[in-house]
Each structure stands twice: as C-alpha cells, then as structure tokens.
Amino acid sequence: MDFNYNLNLEQKQQQKLIMTQDLQMAIKILQFNSLELKEFIEDEMNKNPLLELIEEKSRVESQNRSFNSTSSDRFEYEKFIAYEPHFYEYLENQLFEVLEDSEYQIGKFIIGSLNELGELTLDYQKIAEYFTELGEEITADTIRKIHKKIKKLDINHAIDLETRSSGYINPDFIVKKQDGNYEIFSNQEYYPGLKINSYYHNLMKKADDAETYEYLKEKYQSALWLIKSIEQRKETIKKIIRAIIKKQSDFFEKGLKYLYTMTMAEIAKEIEMHESTVSRATTGKFIQTPHGVFNLKFFFNSGIDKLSSVSIKAIICEEIEKEDKSSPLSDSSMALRIKENYQLDISRRTIAKYRKSLGIGGSRKRKA
C-alpha cells in the first residue's frame, strides 16, 4: 500500500481529504515500532476470530529459508536482556511536560522526524502541509512554536540513551550481502505471521442467517485489511531501506567513515512518496547492518562537503586513536591532518564541537 498515493488520490477526488477509519489506522500501523505492532496484532486477534497465527513450525522454516543462517550469523541473545527507553520513547514520555493536549499529536510527529543527533529532518512548512492534508488547519509558525517547546526537553540525554541502548535493540530488518548484493530480511521472530482462520471462513460461507453472515463477513474483511496493511507496511519500509542502501552504498561496504549527508527529501523523491510518509515509516525502526544495529533515522544527517557529521566524528576518533600520546593533536593540527588525509576543509571550531560532543577532552587532557 502506497500510503502517500492513497492520500493524494482521495484528495484529488474530493478536493478535501476525508480520513476514513481504515486510512487512519493504516497510518498508525506504518508508524508502529515492532513492539507496538505486536501488541496491536494481539489486541486485534482477541477481537477477531477470523485472525489466526501462522503455525510456529511454518514460521521457523520460513525464517530459516530467508536468513540462510550460518554459525557466524547467530543472534547474541544476551544483548536483549537489558532494556532502556530509546530516543523517541524517552522524548515522547516527556511531551506532557511542555505541550498542551491539543499539541500532543503534532509533538509526536516532530519527535518522529528527528534524527539521532536531535536535528529536525523535515522543515516546518512540510509538516504543516501534512497536518493540513489530514484536515487540521496548522501553520508553519505553529509547528515552529511546538518544536521550540520540545527543544526544552533533555534531548542530549535522549541521544546518550540511544547510543548506550543500541546494542540491546532488536532490529526490525536485517541487511546482508549475498552473492554481491545487499538483501533485506524481516526479523520474523518478532513479527507474528497472520492468516485467515479456515474454520470461521467456512462458517461464513455456509451461514444461513443474515446476522451471522454479516458479522463474519465484517470480521473477514477486517482481517484481510489488517493482513494486507501489515504486509504493505513491511514493503514500504523495505522500499525505503533499499533507497538508503543505494545512496549509502559506501557505508554498507566500508563503515561509519563513509556515511554521507542525506535528507528525507532525497529518499522521498527516489521512491516517489511524501516526506511525511518516509518520516513515519522510519520512526522507531532499526536495521542490523554489517557495521552494527542502527535506527533508520541515523542515516539522515547533515555534514560538511557531503560527508555526514557521523563520519566526521568517526574520522576524529580514528585520528585521536593513532596520535602520539606524548604529544596529542590540537584541534588546529587535527583540522590540518583531516584536510591533508581526507581533502575535507573543517575549521578548528568545528573540530572542537565534534570532539566535545564525543566526550573527548582537549590535547592537554589527552597527554599521557
């Protein structure tokens, strides 16, 4: 399901978008993280007898075929023992401290549009346009004011939580290189497979009285819609991941030093979706790469000369690791070395800013 396409289609036909209940739920499903999705599915199964889990044996066989597991690919289960709220959850839990009830949904959307450095990845006008499409008359200035309130939250602590908890995060998708190409696999263990319950389906087809038939038919259509929406959600996220792999191929091949600047607008254009759809689809979603587990928002970064701030920090760490401990590099010397080795023109003040954000002291403090 191309959520953006459906929105645009209905708007063209009626001049004013009318949000159906199904469309509202489809948008919510797109934004759910894996835990929220699992809880939602469990709740729907309790209400709908037509929904049934695919047998565990079938799911395991499917997972084994998909992942083609080898001993080197085994999960390290001890990583999943501890739990701390991640970046977005931490900030959402504090929204009530700075926002009015009427501002909460916009606040959640703004938080979902932040990258792991706390930077807003959509401009105010784009966010305002999105909410206006949903029937709320919101101005860019209103978005700016709500964002200003959110900035009062402890975003730096949220960033620190994200860094410390990344090892405990269960990825939604796994990216592996197979036969020279990067393949994307769903983490099936945490995505319950659903199907239509054959007993109730047959009961619906054979029902004699209209009341029973209509009840089961409604549940059948609801179950089909849910199964399709979850599958479309998965395909939408995979489509975004494919576009990220295409634009960040050097990162997937070589690691953090080769992560380039990238915006949501670029990805939205690449996959022909609205930026707000990309923002919702990447909120709270994690992928396992050859270089670690990352939130999808991690890949949207600003930087210098196309090199992302994440890459620049990785370069600074590497240069500090290699320096002579008896004569550590000053920020000015670091800038000159990076210019010589990477043809990257970074000022001393920028080096100092990145170094401090990494919690690394100046040359005097690093002297052995």
Secondary structure per residue as TSV (DSSP state, phi and psi in degrees):
chain	resnum	aa	ss	phi	psi
A	1	M	-	360.0	119.5
A	2	D	-	-86.1	97.9
A	3	F	H	-58.3	-39.0
A	4	N	H	-65.0	-40.9
A	5	Y	H	-61.3	-45.1
A	6	N	H	-62.2	-40.5
A	7	L	H	-61.9	-48.4
A	8	N	H	-63.5	-39.0
A	9	L	H	-62.3	-47.3
A	10	E	H	-67.8	-33.7
A	11	Q	H	-67.1	-40.7
A	12	K	H	-64.4	-39.8
A	13	Q	H	-71.7	-33.5
A	14	Q	H	-116.0	-0.4
A	15	Q	S	68.3	-26.7
A	16	K	S	-134.3	127.8
A	17	L	-	-70.3	127.8
A	18	I	-	-111.6	114.6
A	19	M	-	-78.1	111.5
A	20	T	-	-74.7	161.4
A	21	Q	H	-63.0	-40.4
A	22	D	H	-63.4	-40.7
A	23	L	H	-68.3	-39.2
A	24	Q	H	-59.7	-43.4
A	25	M	H	-68.9	-35.9
A	26	A	H	-61.6	-39.9
A	27	I	H	-66.7	-40.4
A	28	K	H	-63.5	-43.1
A	29	I	H	-61.3	-38.2
A	30	L	H	-62.0	-36.3
A	31	Q	H	-85.7	-18.6
A	32	F	-	-54.4	139.0
A	33	N	-	-81.6	178.1
A	34	S	H	-62.6	-38.2
A	35	L	H	-67.7	-43.8
A	36	E	H	-63.0	-39.5
A	37	L	H	-64.3	-43.6
A	38	K	H	-61.9	-43.3
A	39	E	H	-65.3	-38.6
A	40	F	H	-64.5	-43.5
A	41	I	H	-62.3	-43.1
A	42	E	H	-61.4	-40.2
A	43	D	H	-65.7	-42.2
A	44	E	H	-65.7	-36.7
A	45	M	H	-65.7	-33.8
A	46	N	H	-67.6	-24.8
A	47	K	H	-98.6	-16.2
A	48	N	-	-128.7	107.7
A	49	P	T	-68.2	-14.6
A	50	L	T	-78.3	-12.5
A	51	L	E	-91.1	136.3
A	52	E	E	-143.4	141.3
A	53	L	E	-73.8	141.3
A	54	I	-	-68.7	138.6
A	55	E	-	-55.1	141.1
A	56	E	H	-55.2	-39.5
A	57	K	H	-60.7	-43.7
A	58	S	H	-64.9	-39.6
A	59	R	H	-66.5	-40.8
A	60	V	H	-64.6	-43.7
A	61	E	H	-61.3	-41.7
A	62	S	H	-63.5	-41.7
A	63	Q	H	-64.6	-42.4
A	64	N	H	-63.2	-38.8
A	65	R	H	-66.6	-40.4
A	66	S	H	-69.8	-46.8
A	67	F	H	-84.8	-19.7
A	68	N	-	46.9	52.5
A	69	S	-	-63.1	143.8
A	70	T	-	-126.4	170.7
A	71	S	G	-60.1	-31.3
A	72	S	G	-74.1	-11.7
A	73	D	G	-102.7	9.2
A	74	R	-	-65.3	144.3
A	75	F	-	-70.5	145.3
A	76	E	-	-96.1	93.5
A	77	Y	G	-64.7	-25.4
A	78	E	G	-63.0	-20.4
A	79	K	G	-68.4	-20.3
A	80	F	G	-99.5	9.1
A	81	I	S	-74.0	-49.4
A	82	A	-	-81.0	154.2
A	83	Y	-	-141.0	132.0
A	84	E	-	-134.6	148.7
A	85	P	-	-60.8	136.7
A	86	H	-	-82.2	176.7
A	87	F	H	-44.4	-55.4
A	88	Y	H	-70.9	-41.8
A	89	E	H	-63.1	-42.2
A	90	Y	H	-59.5	-45.7
A	91	L	H	-71.4	-40.4
A	92	E	H	-60.7	-36.9
A	93	N	T	-65.7	-16.9
A	94	Q	T	-103.8	-4.1
A	95	L	H	-55.8	-37.0
A	96	F	H	-62.1	-19.8
A	97	E	H	-73.6	-25.6
A	98	V	H	-122.2	-13.0
A	99	L	S	-117.3	152.4
A	100	E	-	-76.8	161.6
A	101	D	G	-57.1	-37.9
A	102	S	G	-69.3	-15.3
A	103	E	G	-100.0	-4.8
A	104	Y	H	-62.2	-47.1
A	105	Q	H	-64.0	-38.7
A	106	I	H	-66.2	-40.5
A	107	G	H	-60.0	-42.6
A	108	K	H	-61.5	-40.6
A	109	F	H	-66.2	-40.8
A	110	I	H	-62.5	-44.7
A	111	I	H	-61.1	-40.5
A	112	G	H	-66.4	-15.1
A	113	S	T	-100.3	7.2
A	114	L	B	-87.5	146.0
A	115	N	-	-89.8	-176.1
A	116	E	T	-73.6	-3.1
A	117	L	T	-100.6	3.2
A	118	G	S	83.4	10.7
A	119	E	-	-89.8	138.6
A	120	L	B	-75.0	126.5
A	121	T	S	-95.5	-3.3
A	122	L	S	-125.0	146.4
A	123	D	-	-82.2	163.1
A	124	Y	H	-58.8	-39.7
A	125	Q	H	-63.7	-40.7
A	126	K	H	-63.7	-40.8
A	127	I	H	-66.9	-42.0
A	128	A	H	-61.0	-43.0
A	129	E	H	-61.3	-39.0
A	130	Y	H	-62.7	-48.1
A	131	F	H	-69.6	-30.6
A	132	T	H	-65.0	-39.1
A	133	E	H	-61.1	-30.4
A	134	L	T	-85.5	5.6
A	135	G	T	98.8	4.8
A	136	E	-	-106.0	125.1
A	137	E	-	-81.4	93.0
A	138	I	-	-118.2	137.6
A	139	T	-	-100.9	161.0
A	140	A	H	-61.4	-33.8
A	141	D	H	-66.5	-36.1
A	142	T	H	-64.1	-42.9
A	143	I	H	-60.5	-43.2
A	144	R	H	-59.7	-43.3
A	145	K	H	-65.8	-39.3
A	146	I	H	-68.1	-41.1
A	147	H	H	-60.8	-39.3
A	148	K	H	-61.4	-38.4
A	149	K	H	-66.2	-41.1
A	150	I	H	-64.4	-32.2
A	151	K	T	-62.6	-17.0
A	152	K	T	-74.5	-16.7
A	153	L	S	-71.8	163.2
A	154	D	-	-81.5	77.1
A	155	I	H	-67.6	-35.2
A	156	N	H	-61.4	-38.9
A	157	H	H	-67.2	-37.5
A	158	A	H	-62.5	-40.1
A	159	I	H	-63.7	-40.9
A	160	D	H	-64.0	-40.1
A	161	L	H	-60.6	-41.9
A	162	E	H	-62.3	-41.6
A	163	T	H	-65.9	-43.6
A	164	R	H	-75.3	-29.4
A	165	S	H	-93.6	-5.4
A	166	S	G	-59.6	-29.2
A	167	G	G	-72.0	-17.0
A	168	Y	G	-101.3	-2.3
A	169	I	-	-78.1	135.4
A	170	N	-	-88.7	117.5
A	171	P	-	-69.3	145.0
A	172	D	S	-76.9	-35.5
A	173	F	E	-135.9	153.1
A	174	I	E	-122.6	127.9
A	175	V	E	-105.1	121.3
A	176	K	E	-129.7	146.9
A	177	K	E	-91.2	121.9
A	178	Q	E	-134.4	124.7
A	179	D	T	54.5	39.1
A	180	G	T	85.4	-4.7
A	181	N	E	-122.1	151.1
A	182	Y	E	-87.5	123.7
A	183	E	E	-108.4	148.9
A	184	I	E	-113.5	125.4
A	185	F	E	-121.4	138.7
A	186	S	E	-74.8	144.8
A	187	N	-	-82.5	85.6
A	188	Q	G	-59.7	-27.6
A	189	E	G	-60.1	-28.8
A	190	Y	G	-110.6	13.6
A	191	Y	S	-125.6	93.1
A	192	P	-	-56.1	128.5
A	193	G	-	-78.6	135.7
A	194	L	E	-116.6	150.1
A	195	K	E	-148.1	171.0
A	196	I	E	-81.5	131.7
A	197	N	-	-68.7	117.5
A	198	S	H	-66.0	-33.1
A	199	Y	H	-63.0	-51.8
A	200	Y	H	-70.9	-29.0
A	201	H	H	-65.0	-44.8
A	202	N	H	-65.8	-36.4
A	203	L	H	-62.2	-39.5
A	204	M	H	-64.0	-44.9
A	205	K	H	-66.4	-28.0
A	206	K	H	-100.8	0.8
A	207	A	-	-61.5	132.9
A	208	D	-	-89.3	-41.2
A	209	D	S	-90.1	146.1
A	210	A	H	-64.0	-37.0
A	211	E	H	-63.5	-46.2
A	212	T	H	-64.2	-43.8
A	213	Y	H	-60.5	-46.9
A	214	E	H	-65.1	-38.7
A	215	Y	H	-62.8	-49.7
A	216	L	H	-68.3	-34.3
A	217	K	H	-64.3	-41.8
A	218	E	H	-62.6	-43.3
A	219	K	H	-67.9	-36.0
A	220	Y	H	-63.5	-46.8
A	221	Q	H	-65.5	-37.7
A	222	S	H	-65.6	-40.9
A	223	A	H	-65.5	-44.1
A	224	L	H	-60.1	-42.7
A	225	W	H	-62.1	-42.9
A	226	L	H	-65.0	-46.2
A	227	I	H	-59.6	-44.2
A	228	K	H	-65.9	-41.9
A	229	S	H	-64.3	-39.6
A	230	I	H	-66.7	-40.5
A	231	E	H	-66.2	-41.0
A	232	Q	H	-66.5	-37.6
A	233	R	H	-57.5	-47.8
A	234	K	H	-60.8	-44.4
A	235	E	H	-67.9	-35.0
A	236	T	H	-63.7	-45.8
A	237	I	H	-65.5	-41.2
A	238	K	H	-63.6	-36.0
A	239	K	H	-62.2	-41.3
A	240	I	H	-66.5	-43.1
A	241	I	H	-62.0	-41.2
A	242	R	H	-59.2	-41.5
A	243	A	H	-66.3	-37.5
A	244	I	H	-65.2	-44.2
A	245	I	H	-60.2	-40.8
A	246	K	H	-62.6	-44.2
A	247	K	H	-82.2	-22.8
A	248	Q	T	-117.1	37.8
A	249	S	H	-59.9	-35.4
A	250	D	H	-65.2	-35.8
A	251	F	H	-63.2	-46.7
A	252	F	H	-65.1	-29.3
A	253	E	H	-82.7	-41.5
A	254	K	H	-119.0	-18.7
A	255	G	-	110.6	-169.1
A	256	L	G	-56.9	-33.4
A	257	K	G	-66.8	-9.7
A	258	Y	G	-118.1	28.9
A	259	L	-	-90.3	123.7
A	260	Y	B	-99.1	162.7
A	261	T	-	-63.2	142.4
A	262	M	B	-157.2	140.0
A	263	T	-	-113.9	162.3
A	264	M	H	-66.1	-30.8
A	265	A	H	-60.9	-39.1
A	266	E	H	-63.3	-46.5
A	267	I	H	-67.3	-41.9
A	268	A	H	-59.7	-41.2
A	269	K	H	-67.5	-40.8
A	270	E	H	-61.2	-40.6
A	271	I	H	-104.5	5.7
A	272	E	T	57.6	51.7
A	273	M	-	-129.7	165.2
A	274	H	-	-74.6	147.4
A	275	E	H	-58.2	-36.4
A	276	S	H	-64.9	-32.1
A	277	T	H	-66.1	-43.3
A	278	V	H	-62.3	-41.6
A	279	S	H	-61.8	-48.0
A	280	R	H	-63.2	-42.2
A	281	A	H	-69.7	-22.4
A	282	T	H	-100.0	-6.4
A	283	T	T	-70.8	123.6
A	284	G	T	69.2	15.9
A	285	K	-	-104.8	138.1
A	286	F	E	-122.1	145.5
A	287	I	E	-125.7	144.0
A	288	Q	E	-93.1	122.7
A	289	T	E	-115.4	172.9
A	290	P	T	-61.8	-11.6
A	291	H	T	-117.2	16.2
A	292	G	E	125.5	179.6
A	293	V	E	-98.3	129.4
A	294	F	E	-134.1	145.5
A	295	N	E	-70.0	142.4
A	296	L	G	-60.8	-27.5
A	297	K	G	-66.1	-20.8
A	298	F	G	-56.4	-31.9
A	299	F	G	-79.8	-8.8
A	300	F	-	-98.8	104.2
A	301	N	B	-139.2	149.9
A	302	S	-	-89.3	174.8
A	303	G	E	179.6	-152.9
A	304	I	E	-132.1	130.4
A	305	D	T	50.3	45.3
A	306	K	T	74.0	-10.2
A	307	L	E	-89.6	129.8
A	308	S	E	-71.4	160.8
A	309	S	H	-61.4	-32.4
A	310	V	H	-62.5	-43.3
A	311	S	H	-65.0	-42.2
A	312	I	H	-62.7	-40.8
A	313	K	H	-63.0	-39.8
A	314	A	H	-63.6	-39.6
A	315	I	H	-65.3	-43.8
A	316	I	H	-60.3	-45.3
A	317	C	H	-59.2	-42.1
A	318	E	H	-66.0	-42.7
A	319	E	H	-65.9	-38.4
A	320	I	H	-67.3	-36.9
A	321	E	H	-62.7	-34.5
A	322	K	H	-88.3	-13.3
A	323	E	S	-66.1	160.2
A	324	D	-	-73.0	114.2
A	325	K	T	-66.2	-20.8
A	326	S	T	-82.3	-14.7
A	327	S	S	-145.5	72.2
A	328	P	-	-61.1	156.3
A	329	L	-	-74.4	134.0
A	330	S	-	-76.2	167.8
A	331	D	H	-62.1	-36.1
A	332	S	H	-66.4	-42.6
A	333	S	H	-66.2	-36.9
A	334	M	H	-62.5	-43.1
A	335	A	H	-60.8	-42.4
A	336	L	H	-65.8	-41.5
A	337	R	H	-65.6	-41.2
A	338	I	H	-66.6	-37.4
A	339	K	H	-64.0	-39.8
A	340	E	H	-71.4	-42.9
A	341	N	H	-85.4	-28.5
A	342	Y	H	-123.6	2.2
A	343	Q	-	52.1	41.1
A	344	L	-	-118.0	118.0
A	345	D	-	-91.2	98.2
A	346	I	-	-120.1	134.2
A	347	S	-	-74.1	160.2
A	348	R	H	-59.1	-40.7
A	349	R	H	-64.4	-37.0
A	350	T	H	-68.2	-40.4
A	351	I	H	-58.7	-45.5
A	352	A	H	-61.8	-40.7
A	353	K	H	-62.7	-47.5
A	354	Y	H	-66.3	-40.4
A	355	R	H	-61.4	-45.7
A	356	K	H	-65.0	-37.4
A	357	S	H	-65.9	-22.6
A	358	L	T	-87.1	-4.6
A	359	G	T	76.4	23.6
A	360	I	-	-100.2	131.1
A	361	G	-	-73.7	170.3
A	362	G	-	-70.6	178.1
A	363	S	H	-59.6	-36.3
A	364	R	H	-63.6	-41.4
A	365	K	H	-72.2	-24.8
A	366	R	H	-87.2	-7.7
A	367	K	-	-68.2	129.3
A	368	A	-	-75.4	360.0
